[in-house]
Amino acid sequence: MLTVEEVAAIPLFSALQGADLERLARTSADLQLAAGEFAVHEGGEGALFVVISGKIEVIKTFDGVERTLGWRVPGTIFGEVPITLGTPFPGGYRAAETSRVMRIEVQQYYAIAAISKDVAQKINALARERLGGLQAITSEPHKPRVTLIGHRWDTACADLRRFLARNQISFDWVTPDAPDAVAFLDASRPAVDGPVARLADGTVIENPGVRDLAGRLGLQTAPRATEFDVAIVGGGPAGLAAAVYGASEGLRTIVVEREAPGGQAGTSSRIENYLGFPSGISGDELASRALQQARRLGAEILVTRSVASVDPAKHEVFLDGVDVIRARSLILATGVTWRRLAVEGIDRLVGKGVFYGAARSEATPFMGRTST
């Protein structure tokens, strides 16, 4: 529990009187964080925090990569930007070591700011300073993590583009005849028979498989263990929700997703009927938040993997490839899959935008239509 002496030692509150200090000490939360625990996640609700002891790392995810923006040491605060603008936290704050943090709710802060103009002025000045730093970071030149060179109607290239977009990996795509392609291709290569991927570090991969590319980009494609409490097949909203519930109860949880977290919902421009979002939310944002929450709680999320078979007697789940995992419980959250018409050349029709629809599952007849 916070004491009046500890609150009075914080530079921001040093000018407050005894009664105000006592009220802050009584109403503020005293958070004890182990190394790696978050005081607040990126996108969290506004509040004002003060570091009492330890060290807090400021992190933000850019293009799927976690980046450290700074540190907060004893006596410093964070949360001034959400408090001032009424917005969610633009970054996450994680304990780099055992730390102790004071959390002041928005209503409590406004009550103190109404009493002390000095506190309000300091918070507003700090918010302007930190906003300037965030603007400088976001205005840095954008460099895609992958550059794809491939023909417009190449199915393999289209699959790679879709996979990267669904997994929120930034990329550029150029056709082999475009001037930009010359900068990425070896002059001795006579032609491009399939897609070529160039990574940000300069690595060039010819005809990359989706799983190989995912592994090189740091996405998890193999389980870290063989024994789990819960295995979930499908990484859509239902699968990710199950992962959050399981991991939050301390169960060792793994999700197997063959393409990208979010499922079909991840491609929706707007979802209006999901609980907890009265103004609606995009499918991409819903998938991103659910994925972040599941990972924070310790769930493993595999991409580019599917389940080949299940042995109920031995509680074994066989993934495509050679990996086998054992799970006490198996949850199937496979959702739906779109089936293409079994007609020669249908991939080329899809690429040209001629193909308009498909069946909702493998078990139902074709429901789409084509034109010529």
PyMOL commands that set and color helices and strands:
alter all, ss='L'
color gray80, all
select helices_A, chain A and resi 4-8+11-13+18-27+80-85+106-115+117-138+155-166+179-183+210-216+237-248+263-267+283-296+346-351
alter helices_A, ss='H'
color red, helices_A
select strands_A, chain A and resi 29-33+38-40+48-53+56-62+65-72+77-78+92-95+99-104+146-149+171-174+196-199+204-206+227-233+253-256+300-302+307-311+316-319+324-332
alter strands_A, ss='S'
color yellow, strands_A
deselect
rebuild
show_as cartoon
